[in-house]
Each structure stands twice: as C-alpha cells, then as structure tokens.
C-alpha cells in the first residue's frame, strides 16, 4: 500500500486536479521515515503522527504541515543519514505534499490536505 495525499473540501462535487501523483511514500514509511525519531527531533509535530494515524490538516494545521514540509526539505541529508532512504525518494514525496499544501493554502474552496 501507499501513503496518498488528497484535498479536503466542503463540497464533494468539486473536482480538483491533483498537482502530481499524490504519493507520500510507502505504507512502511509511516514508521521508518515519517515516524522516525529524527523527524520529531527536527521540530515536526504533525508529520510524525503518520506513524500511528492519518493526517487531516485544516486551518492552522495546514500552515503547520506546510512549514514542517519546508523544514524537512531543508534537512533531507540529515534525514537520509538516519533513515537510509535515498534523498531522491524523500525529495519527491516532500515536493508532492508541498504542491498540495501550496494549492490548499491558496484556494478558499479547499479546506485542507489529507495524508494517509
């Protein structure tokens, strides 16, 4: 299974085209990457939640998720050193999520972002 990213809307009839494939990695990455202690030690609070449950980021949490993704992007080498997951693989997933959060922050009809 894969971790996927979706928009959260208040109107299910709205059809937003995903900015990219919407992958946030493999199911096992819940613990081996996103739930790894290095992610929390960098200051992330939302992303490590994926170790045990899905993320529903709306309102302030949407801003926080976006900022955490930017923080991870700036620290990819450190994350790779601790997780042994290739920089390219992590980069693609972070950029996927950033594309979603950027659009969600800009569109009033999008309430937030789901990752799970």
N, C-alpha and C positions, 0 to 999 in steps of 0.2 A: 504494500500500500504506500501511497504517497501523501505527504502533507500538501494541502492545496490552499490557495488564497482566493477569497471571494469578496465581493462588495456586499455590504449590508444596506438595504434600502427599506423605506417605509411603504413602498409601493411595489409589490411583486410583479406588476405588469411592466415595470421599467426594465429595459434590457440594455445593460451597459456592456460594451465590448471590452473584454479583458485586455489590458495593455500588453500582455505577453502570455506565456503558457500558464502562469499562475502557480508554479511549483515552488514549494518551500523545502523540498528535500524528501528524504525517505522517512517512513514511519519510525525506524530505529533511531533517526537523528533527534527524536524527541528527547532522548536521554543522552545519546553520545555526542551531540553537538549543542542543541539549543538548551538542554538541561544540564550541560557540563558546568562544573563549578567555575570555570574561567569566565563564563558569560555573566554570572552573578557578580563575580569579583570585579568586572569592568563597570559595574553600576547598573546593570539591567535588572528590572523588576518584572516586566511583563513577559518578555521572551522566555525566560526560564519556566514560566507556567506551563509551557508546552510539554514539559516532562510528564505532567500528570493530567492535563486537560487542554481543551481547545481555547483559543483566544478570540474574544469578541471585543474589539477595540472601537469604542464610540466616544464622542465628546473628548474629554481631557485625555482619556486613554489612547485615543487615536494620535494625538500630538505626541504623547509619551512613546508610543510604539514607533512613530516616525523618527524621533530623536534617538531611540535605542538602536534602530537600524543604522542610522548615520554613525553612531558610536562604534558599532560592530564593524562597519565598513572601514573605519579608520584604524581598526585593531585586528584586521584579518590575519596578519602574520603571526601575531601572538596566539590567536585562536587556533590557527593551523598547528603551531608548535605544541599546543596542549592536547589537541584532538586527533592529530594525524590525518585530518581531512584536507584534501587539496584546496589551495587558495582559490583556484578557478571554480570549483564546485560551490564553495561558500559564497563567493562573489556573485555568481549567477542568482542564487537564491535570495541574497540580500537585495540585489538590484530588482528582482521580481517584486518583492514586497514593497520596496520603495516606490516603484511605479504605481502600485495600488494605493499606498497611503498618500502619495502626492495628489493623485486624482481625487481621492475621497476628501482630502482637506480643501480642495478647490471647488467641489460640486456640492451645492446645498441639498440636492436630492439624494445624495449618498450619505447614509448615517455613519458608516464606518467600514471596518475591514474585519473579516473572519479568517483565521488561520487554523487549520486542523485537518 
